[in-house]
C-alpha cells in the first residue's frame, strides 16, 4: 500500500520490479520517479503500473523514455492504464516503444 503522501512506490518481484504511480503523473513527480528507477538497477523486466494514475502529461511521457534509455536491455511494460491515460499513450505511439498491457 502506498502511503497518502507518496505517489510512487517500487516493489521487487521474481523477474524484476513494479513502479506504481498514484494520482497525477506529471513533472511534479520527476525526481521521485527518477529515484525509483535509478534505485532498481538493471533488471529483466520493469512494470509501470498506472492503475491509480488519473492524469499523465508530456513530461511523464519523457520520464518513461528516460527509464527506457537508462535500461535498454530491460523490458518495460506499462500496465493497467485507465482509458484516458491509454488514449494518451496511443496518441504518442508508445505502443511501438513499450509493451502496453
C-alpha positions in Angstrom: 0.0 0.0 0.0 1.3 3.5 -0.9 1.2 6.0 2.0 -1.0 9.0 1.4 1.7 11.5 0.5 3.8 9.1 -1.5 2.8 8.9 -5.2 5.4 6.5 -6.5 6.2 3.1 -5.0 8.7 0.4 -6.1 8.0 -3.3 -5.5 10.5 -6.0 -6.3 9.3 -9.3 -7.8 10.8 -12.5 -9.0 11.7 -11.3 -12.5 12.0 -7.5 -11.9 10.3 -4.6 -10.4 7.0 -2.8 -10.5 6.8 1.0 -10.2 3.3 2.1 -9.2 2.2 5.7 -9.8 -0.8 7.1 -7.9 -2.7 10.3 -8.9 -1.1 12.7 -11.4 1.9 11.5 -13.3 3.4 14.9 -14.2 6.6 17.0 -13.8 5.9 17.3 -10.0 7.0 13.7 -9.5 10.0 13.8 -11.8 12.6 13.4 -9.0 10.7 10.7 -7.2 10.2 8.7 -10.5 13.9 9.1 -11.4 14.9 7.9 -7.9 12.6 4.9 -8.2 14.1 3.7 -11.5 17.6 4.5 -10.6 17.3 2.5 -7.4 16.3 -0.7 -9.2 19.4 -1.1 -11.4 19.3 -3.3 -14.5 16.6 -6.0 -14.2 15.0 -8.3 -16.9 11.6 -6.6 -16.6 10.1 -3.4 -15.2 6.4 -2.9 -15.0 5.0 0.6 -14.7 1.5 0.2 -13.1 -0.8 3.1 -13.9 -4.0 1.6 -12.3 -4.3 4.5 -10.0 -2.9 7.2 -12.3 -5.6 9.7 -13.1 -3.6 12.0 -15.4 -0.5 11.9 -17.5 1.2 14.7 -19.3 4.1 15.1 -21.8 6.7 15.3 -19.0 5.6 11.9 -17.8 6.0 10.5 -21.4 9.5 11.9 -21.3 10.2 10.2 -17.9 9.1 6.9 -19.4 11.5 7.4 -22.3 14.3 8.2 -19.8 13.5 4.9 -17.9 13.8 3.0 -21.2 17.1 4.8 -22.1 18.5 4.1 -18.7 18.0 0.3 -19.0 18.0 -0.6 -22.8 18.1 -4.3 -22.0 15.1 -4.2 -19.7 11.6 -5.0 -21.0 9.4 -2.1 -19.8 5.7 -2.9 -19.6 3.1 -0.2 -19.0 0.1 -1.9 -17.4 -3.4 -1.1 -16.1 -3.8 2.3 -17.7 -7.2 3.9 -17.5 -8.9 4.5 -20.8 -8.0 8.2 -20.8 -4.3 7.5 -20.0 -4.2 4.7 -22.5 -5.5 7.1 -25.2 -2.6 9.5 -24.5 -0.1 6.6 -24.7 -1.7 5.6 -28.1 -1.6 9.1 -29.5 2.1 9.3 -28.5 2.6 6.0 -30.3 4.1 4.4 -27.1 2.8 1.0 -28.2 5.8 0.8 -30.6 8.3 1.6 -27.8 6.8 -0.2 -24.8 4.7 -3.2 -24.1 1.3 -1.9 -23.1 -0.8 -4.5 -21.3 
